[in-house]
Amino acid sequence: MKNINIPERLAALRSAMDEEQISFFLASSSDPHMSEYVGDYFKVTEYLSGCTSDNVVLLISPEEAWLWTDGRYFISAAKELSGTGITLMKIGEPGVETAESVLRRLLKAGQTLAADTSCLTALSGMLFSRIAASCGAGFRDCRGFIDRIWTDRPLLSSHPVQILPDAVTGASCETKIAELRRRMNGAAALVITKLDELMYLLNLRGRDIACNPVALSFGIVTAENVHLFIQDSERTAEFDAYAAANRITVHPYEAFFAELQKMTFEGPVMLDANSVNFAVWNLLREKAKIQNVPSPVSAMKAVKNATELSRSREAYLLDSAVLCRFLFWIKRAVKDGETVTETSAAAYLDKLRSEIPGYIELSFPTISAYEENAAMAHYSASEEHPVVLKPEGFLLVDSGGQYLTGTTDVTRTIALGALTEEMRRDFTLVAAANLALLTARFPYGCTGRNLDTFARAPLWARGIDFNHGTGHGIGYILNVHEGPQNISWHMVRTRPEAVFEPGMITSDEPGIYREGEYGIRTESIILCEEDETTPFGRFLHFTPLTFAPIDLDAIDPAYMEPADIARLNAYHAEVRKQILPLLADEAEKNWLIEATRAI
């Protein structure tokens, strides 16, 4: 989408809106599966605004346009929207209106609000349709409307689907379906629209979204049948045989809504209004009793079985060893005066990762951000505007891989040379925050809101905070971001809080971001495990899956409590124990020994 003229596209859209008597056009950055990352076909908000953020709501009227996104993208979105005429609306910031409040203020009786209801959650769709009704306005489903102006829209992604053997998944498709039916508690059907849930349930993987091994699909599970809607071009002879053996009825992807309309249900249909799209919700509420509950597949997927955990440990060990090799290389290369850019540093790490046995692809594009660029939590480096690394300041690298053994994610902030006192203080506080959560011990029943305070307390004590969650669930050979568990103090009334269970894998990633200066984030992946049961109850703890040094060149013990220092030394001792045997080069070994020394 290079060399684009956003004002021209907005003008074309407004002309089409005028022809269709649409007063306000609402678009989201999602797809019919409520995916966080989407294929090119579904990048409607990017096409209309130029904003590449993956959490966007775009509202367009004949005179104005507004784009909402979260704190991870405030800086990058401001740059991308410059000159477009679109107003950036920073979600959660004081005084910033929501899309709902803008519509309540501006939408008039007799006007029409239009949206592609297949790309809105049912919850959002119900909210916006109620707002329209309260204003005396209409709410219209305008699926396909964008094609009026997006004449060169990409085709839907399509790649042959892959079947994972039981030795890799730890549970057969048949076993998972039986467990799902047990959890359906007599419901007539469960409609599954989230791609990672279907891939998990049926032990399938695809390549329809970059870095997310999923295939575009819909599913319906009843007491007797499993219906899978998938593109014909994704089917293979092996897949068809597998589907027949597991009594999966296969339909064309594009037939989903028509087939759903034909079906009859003898009891309630389970849907999750937080994740199912509004078009599905509207169709089913006319013909069935809807049971609005969190998807049981999400809960099943979040708790990894013994095979998934064993293989994930292997993935993280090898991935951590590669990261250590990268840390050794980057510090030496920059110090020795080699020309290294943000993009060449990322390419070097990506190449190392690609050499790990079982490598499939990256789990997301590597974030390599130097100095002020790291203040953008999801910055994307560009070869067109190379940033050369200097022997000073911070380089933040957030990266991960997809392997046949698991999915990884890790962030380390690297001191390339001289640092200011403030930089050292901030880095040390982030390290203390990361280690406080990593070593947390807590009673069973805690949710992410409880656990978030472990990580934020060292920052809050100094009046510092960061504008993103502290942790997210991580898939197994699946999406790098998954629920239902997350670690954040923000309460979202519409999102049920998930209790942490043994077997859940979650990120631990506090940070400090100073716009125009630098950004710091330390992310390790942690596994929830049983601790002990005492007279006061059942306790759990976290254990690390990531083993990579936290840069001692940026640590100032003056900003650490004795407990913080003890945690850092214990973690580094474990890093040395786990990674040293995996390094063959003597120089790398010597570096690791020094990088994990006790302080």
N, C-alpha and C positions, 0 to 999 in steps of 0.2 A: 504493500500500500504506500509506496514511495511516490514523491512528486504529486501529492494530492492537494486539491484546493477545497478545503472544508467549507468555506462560505458558498462556493458554487453548489456543493452537494446539499447543503442546508436549503439553499434557494430552490433547488429542484424538488426536495422533499416538501417544502412549504407549498409549492405549486400543486403537487399531487394531493396534499392535504386539502387545499382549497377546492380542488375538483371533487374530492370525496366528502366535503363538508366536515372535515376533522378539525377540531379546534385545538386539541392538544394531542401530541403523539408521545407515547411513553415506550422506552426500550430498555432492556437490561442486557448485561454482558454475558448472560447465561444461554443455555440451549434447552431443548425439551426435557433434558435429564438433570437439570439444575447442576450441571458440571461447573467446577471452579475454573478449569481451563477448557477451552472449546476449540474445535476445528475451524479452519478458515471460513467455512460456509456460514457459521453462526456468529461471526465477528461483526455484528450490525453496529454496535456502539462505536467500535473502532473505525468502521467505515464512515460513520456520520460525524465523528468528532476528532479522530486522529489520536484519541487517548487509548493507550495500550493496557491500562489497568484491568485486572481481572475481577474487580468488584465495582460495577458501575450501574447507576441508574441515570438515564438520560431523558430529560423532558424538554419537548420542543413545542413552542407556540408560534403563531405567525410573526410575532415581534421579538421574542426572546428564546433563549435556550439555557438550560442549567444541567450541570453534570455533578452527580454525587459520587464520591469515592472515600475510602477510609485512609487512616493515617499513614499506612505504608506507602501511599502514592501521592501525598500532598505535593511534594516538591516536583516529582516527575510530571504529574498531571498538569501542574501550573505551567510548566515549560511547553508541554504538548498542546495545551489549549490557547496559548498566547497567539493573538491575532485571529482567532476563529470566531469571536463574538459569543462564545459559550462561557457562561459564568461557572467557575469552580465552586462547588459547595462542599466544604470539608465536614464530613460526617462526625458528629459528636462535639464539634468545636462550639464554644459559647457564642450565642447569637446567630448561629447558622440555621436557617429554616430547613425543615425536611421537605421531601417531595410532596408529602401529604399536606403539609401546611401551605405550601405554595399553591397547590390545587384548590384547597379550601378557600384561599384568598382570591384566586383569579378565575376559577371556573364558574361560569354563569349558567342560569337556567336556559335550556334550549340548545346549549352547546354540546359537543361530543368529545369524550376522551377515548382514544383508541390505543390498543396495545396488542401485540402478538401474545395471546394468552398461553400459548404452549411454552413460552420462554419466561413466564412469571410463576413463582410459586403460588400454590392455591391460597396461602395466607395473604400474600401481597395482592393477588387478584381480588380476593374478597374485600380487602381494605380499600383498594382503589375504586372498585365498583360501588361500594357503600358511600364513599366520598362523592362520587359523581351523582348518585341518587339523592344524597342530602343537599346537593346544590341545584337539583332539578335538571341535571344534565344527563346525557346518555353515556353508556359505556359500551364500546364496540370491540369485538374481536377482529383484528385486522391481519390475520396470518396471510403471508404472501404479499402484503402491501409494499414492503421494502423493495420487492423485485421490480416495482414500477420505475425506480431510478437506478437500482444496482443491477445494471444490465450485464455486467461481466462477473457476476457473482460466482465464486468457485463452486465446484461440485462437492457433494458430500464425500467425506473421506471413506475409503473402503480398502480393506486388506484382509487376506484370508485369516480366519480365526484359528487360534492355537488351543489344543487340549493339553492340560497339565495332568501328568500321571498321579495316582494316589500317593506314590512315594515322595512326591514333591509337596503335595497339599496336606498330607496327613489325614485326610478324610475323603471318602468317595462322594461323588455327586449324590448318589442314592442316600447315603448317610445324612448329608446336610439337608436334603429335602425332607427326609423323615423328621429330623429335629425341628425344621422350620414348621412343619405341619403340627407338631406337638405344641409349638409356641403360638400358633394361630388360635388356639383355644376355641375351636369350633366355628371360627369365621368361615364364610363360604369361599372367600378368595382374598388373596393379597396381590395387589397390583404393584409391580416393581418397575420404577422408571430410572433409578440411579444405576449408572453403568457399572460401578465397582461392586455394587451389591449383586448384580446378576453374574458378573465374572466370578466372584467368590463362590456364589451358590452352586454354579454349574461347572466350576473348575475350568473355566475358559479364560483366554486372554486375547487381546487384539492390539491393533496399532492405529486406531482411528484418531487419536489425540496424541500429539507429540508428548513424549515423556510419561504418558499415562497409558499403561497396557490394557486398554479397554476397546470393545467393539460396540458401535452404535446398535442399541437393542432395547426392547421393552420385554417385560415378562409378566405373566399372570399365573399364579399358583393356586390351585383349588385342592380339595381333598382327594380328587381322582386324577387331575391332569396338571401338566406343566406346559404352558404355551410360551414359546420364544419367538419374538419378532426380530428378524435380522436381515440385512441386505443379502440378496441372492448371491451377489458377487463375493461375499465373505465365506460362503459355504464351500466345503471340500468333501470329497468322498469319505474321508476319515471322519469328518464332523457329522455327516449325515448318518453314518453307521453308529457313531457314538450317541447321537440324539435318539435314534431308534432303540438302542440298547437300554437307554435310561428313560424311555417312554416320554420323551420331550417332543411335543408337536411343534413343528417349525413353520412359521409364516413369514411372508415378506415384511420387511421393516415398515414400508409405507402403508401397509394394510392395518396397522395397529388400531387406529381410531375407528375404522369401519368395522373391524371384527369385534372390538370392545362394545360397539353400539349394538351388535347382534346378540351378544351374550345375555343370558338370564342368570340371576343369582337367587338361591333359595334362602340366603341368610346375609348377614352384614359383610361388607367388603372393607378390608383394612386398607387405609391410606394414611400417609403422613403429610399433613398440610404444609409442613415445613420444607418438604422435598419434592412432592408430586406437583406437576404443573397444573395451572388453573384450568386448562382445556380438558384434562382428564377429570379433574374434580367436577367441573360443570356437567360433563357427559354422564358421570356416574351418579351424581346426586339426583338426576331425573329418573333413574331406574333401579336404585338400590339404596339400602340403608348404609351410610358411611360410618365406619368406625375409625375415628381420627386418633391414631396412636403412633408412637415412634416405630419405625420398621424393626421387626425382630431380627432381620438379616444384619442390620447395622451392629446390633449388640453381639450377635454370633461372630461376626467378622473381627470385631475389636479385640476379643480375647483369643490370643493365638494358642494353637494347640502345641503339643510337645515337638512335633516335626517342624512346624513353622518357627518355633523359638530356637530350636537347635540350628536350623539352617540360617536364621537371621543372625545368630551369634557369629556364625562363620562368615557371613557377608560383612558384618560390621568389623570383624577383626581384619580381614583382608582390605577392606575399604579404609580403615584407620591406618594400616601400614602404608598404603599408597599416599594418604594425606601427609603422613610423617615424612615420607620421601619428598613430597612437594614442599613442605615447610623448610626442610633442609636446603633444597635447591633454591627456592625463591630468596631466602635470606642471604645465601652466599652469592647468588647471581647479581642481586642489586648492590650488595656491598662491594663486589669486584668490578662494578661499573659496566656490566653487560646491559645492552638495551633491551629492556623488558617493558611491555605495555600491559594494560589491564587485560586486553584480549589475548595476547600471547601467553600471559600467565595462566589464564583460563584454559587455553588450548593445551598447554603443557600438562595441566592436571587432568584434563579430559582424556588425553592420550594415555597417561598412566592408568587411569581408571579403566579404560577400554581393554587393557591387557589382563585384567583380573578374570580368572576362569568363570564362565557362566555369564559374562557381561552381555546385557541386552541393549541398553541405551542409558542416557542420563535420566535421573528422576525429575529433573527440571533443568533449564539452561543455567549453567554456572554463573553465579553472581561474583564478579571480580570488580571491586569498587575501591578506588584510591582516594584518600583524603576526603574532600567535601562530597564526593560522589557517594561515599558510604553513608552519608546522612539520609540518603533515599533508601529505605529498607529493601525495596525490590528494584534496585537500579539495574539497568542493562547497558553494558559497555558496547561501544561501536567501533568497528574497524575504520569507518569513515572519518572518525574524529579520535584518533588514538591518544591515550593518556599514558605518558611515559612515567614509570615508577622511579622515584628518587630515593637515595639512602636517608630518608627522613619520613616521619609520620607513619600512618597506619594504612595497611591494605586489608580490606575485609573480603573474605572468600567464603561464600555459602554455596555448597555443592552437594551432589549425591548421585547415586547410580541405581539402575534397575538390573538385578541379577537373577539368575534362576534359583538363587538362595535367599533372595529378599530384596527389600527396598531400603536405601540409606539416605541420610540427610545429616549434614554437619556444617557448622560455621566456626571458623577461627579468624580472629583479628590479629594481624601480624605486625609487629614493630619492625619497620625497615631501617630505622636509624634514630636520630635525635627526636625526642618527644618533649612536650612542655609538661610542667608540673600538673596542669589540669588534665591533660591526656592520660598521664600515669594514674592520677587519682580515679578518673572515670573508668579506665580499664580495670583497675583493681576492684572497684565497687561492683562492676559487672561480673568479674570472676567470682567474687564472694557471693553474689546473688545466685549465680549458676550452681555453685557448690552447695549452697544452703538447701536448694530444692533437691539436688541430686542425692543428698544424704538425709533427706527428710524421713521421719518416722511418724506414722499417723494412724489413727483408729479407722477401722473399716467403716465405710459410710461417707467418707469425705468425697467431695466433688472438687472440680477444678477451681471453684471460687475459694474454697478453703485453702487449697494448696498454693494458690497464687501468692499468698502473703509471705510464704517462705522466701520466694525469689525477690519480691519487691521491697521487703522490709529494709534491706541495706541501702536501697536507693531512696525510699520514702523518708528515711531518717534524715536525709540531707536535702529533702525537697525536690528530688529528682524522680522522673517517671519515664516510661516509654509508651508509645502510642500503638501498640499491637499486643496480641495475646502472648503469654509466656510459653504456651505449649499446645501442640496439636497431635492427634493420633496419627499413626503412620501405618500404611497398608503393607501387605505381604505380597511382593511382586504385583503391586497395585499402586493406587494413587499415593503420592507422598504426603498428602493431607487427607485425613479421614476422621470421622467421628465414631461414636457419639461423644467420646471424652475430649475435653479441652481444658486448658489451664488459663483462666482469665478471671479477673475480679468483676468484669462487666456483666451485669445480670441482663439477660435477654428474656423477657417474660414469655415469649413464644417458643423459646428453645428449652426443652427439658434438660435439667442438669444430670449428667451421667455420674454415677458412683464409680470410683476407681476399683477395678477388679484385678486380681493377680493374672498376669498374662497380657495385660495391656501395654503397648509400646507407645511412648509419647516423647515429644521433644521438650527440651528445657533450654529456652533461648532468650534470656533477658538482654537488654541493650541500652545504650545511651546514644542519642543522635543530636548533634549540634549543627543546625542548618548553616551551610556555607563554610563549615570547618572540618568536621570528621564524623564518622559513625563507628560505633563499637557494638559487636554482638558476639556472644559466646554461646554456641549451641552444641549440646551433647544429647544423645538419645538415651532415654532411661526406660527400664523395664520395671513394672510393678510386680512385687513378689510378696509372699507371706513373710511376716516377721515372727511374731509369737502371740500367743493368747495368754493374757494375765488375768488376775481377778478383776481388772478394770475393763476387760474387753479384748477383742481381736485387733491386732495391729499389723500394718503393712509397711513396706519400705520400697525405695527405688534402688536399683543397681544399674551402673552404666553399661551401655553397649558400645559407646564411642570411647576410643582410647587414643587421644592425641593431646600433646602438651598444650597447656595454656601459657602463652608466651611470657616467660619470666623476665625478659628484657623490658616489659612494660609494667611489671608488678612493683608496687611500692608498699612494703609491709607496714608502713606507718598508718595506712588506711585499712588495716586488717585487724580484727580481733584475734586473740590466740587460737580460738576455735576455727577461724577462717584459715589460718596458716596450717593448722593440723589437717584440715580437710584437703587443702591444696597438696600438701606433701603426701598424704595417703593416696590421693588420686594419681599423682605423678608416679608414685612407686608402683601402682597397678599398671599404669601405662607402660612403664619400663618392662615390667614382668611379662605383659601380654605381647608387646610389639617387638622387643629386642630380638627374640628368636626368628622373627619374620623378615628381618633385614639382613641382606647378604653383604652389602658394602660396608667396609670398616669405617669409612668416614661418616656414613649415615649412622652407624651404631654409636660412634663416639659423640656425634652431635646429640643423639637421643639421650645418652647418659647425662650429658651436660644440661640438656633442656628439661630434664626431669629431676634435677638435683634438689635436695631438700633445702629450704630456706629458713 
